[in-house]
Amino acid sequence: MIDVTDATFADEVLKADLPVLVTFTSEWCPPCRQLAPVLGAIAEEESDRVKVVQLDVDTNPKTVSAYRVLATPTLVVFRAGEPVKSMVGSKPRRRLLQELEDVI
């Protein structure tokens, strides 16, 4: 997974050619740590269909505020610079892929 920040969000996410799955995460969040290997596997296996990035909510308040992220982990799929799907919480790999199928 690629780490993005307030400074790199536009280039890495909004201007990306592929759909981008952004996970809004934090170091202190147990469900975020549980979800990280699942997202890492998806990033590798689906790299031709989706770009997977993570943004730390504690160090990037501008982006967190702009997209009204209130809980971690929050997953948002961006396509052509626009958010098209949002999910909150950790999910098993299979279920996450099912929920992403219509947007990636």
N, C-alpha and C positions, 0 to 999 in steps of 0.2 A: 504494500500500500504506500501511497505517496502522502507525505504530510503537507498540508496546505495551511496558509496563514491568512490573516486579513489582507496582507500585502500581495499574496500570490493567488488569492481566490479567483479573481476575474480571469487571469490567464489560464490557470489550471482547470477551472470548472466552467465558467460562463462562455469561454471561447473554445472549448474542446470540440473536436470533431465527433467524438463518440458520446453516447449518454454517459453521465458521470454519477456514480453512487457516492454521496458524501455521508460519512458517519461523523456526527457531532459527538465527541467523546471527551473523557477526562481520565486522568491517571487514577483517581480515587474511586472510580465507578466499577464495582464488581461485574455487573452485566456487560459493561463495555469490554472488560478483559476477557469475559467468556465469549463474546462475539468476535473479537479480534482474529482468532485463527480461522473462523468461518469466512470472514471477509477476505482474509489473506488468500485462502483457497479459491474463492470466487475471483479475486483479482488475477490469479494465475490462470485458472481454467477458462475464464470468460474474457480474457484480455482483448480478443478481437471484437467483442460485442459491447463491453462496458469498461470504463475506467473507474477504479475504486480509490478514493482518497479519504483521509481523516483530518479533522480539524479539532484542535483542543479548545474546549469552550472556556477554559479559565484564562487562556492567553490571547484569545481572539474575540473580544467583546463586540467589535463592529459587525462582523458577519453573523454572530449569534443573535444580535439584536435585529439585524436586517431581516432575518428569516424567522424571527420569533421562536427560537428554540428555547423550550422551557424545561426539558428533561433530557437525560442521557441514558442510553444512547438514542439519538434521533437519527434516522436515516432518511435522506432526501435524494431523489433521483432528479437530475437536471438534464434536459434535452434542449439543444439549441439555446442555451442560456436561461432557460425558464424551468422552475421547479414543476415537475409533472406528477410526482408521487411522494408521499411522506409516511413514514412508519415510526413508531416509538417502541423501544424495548428490544431485548434480545430474542432471536428466533433460531430454530434449528436450520441448518443449511438447506435442506430440501424445501421447507416451507418458505424460506426467504427467496429461493430461486423461483418458486411458483408465483409468489407475489410480484416478483420483478419481471416475469415473462412478458407481460403486456407492455412494458415500457422500455425494454432494452433490445 
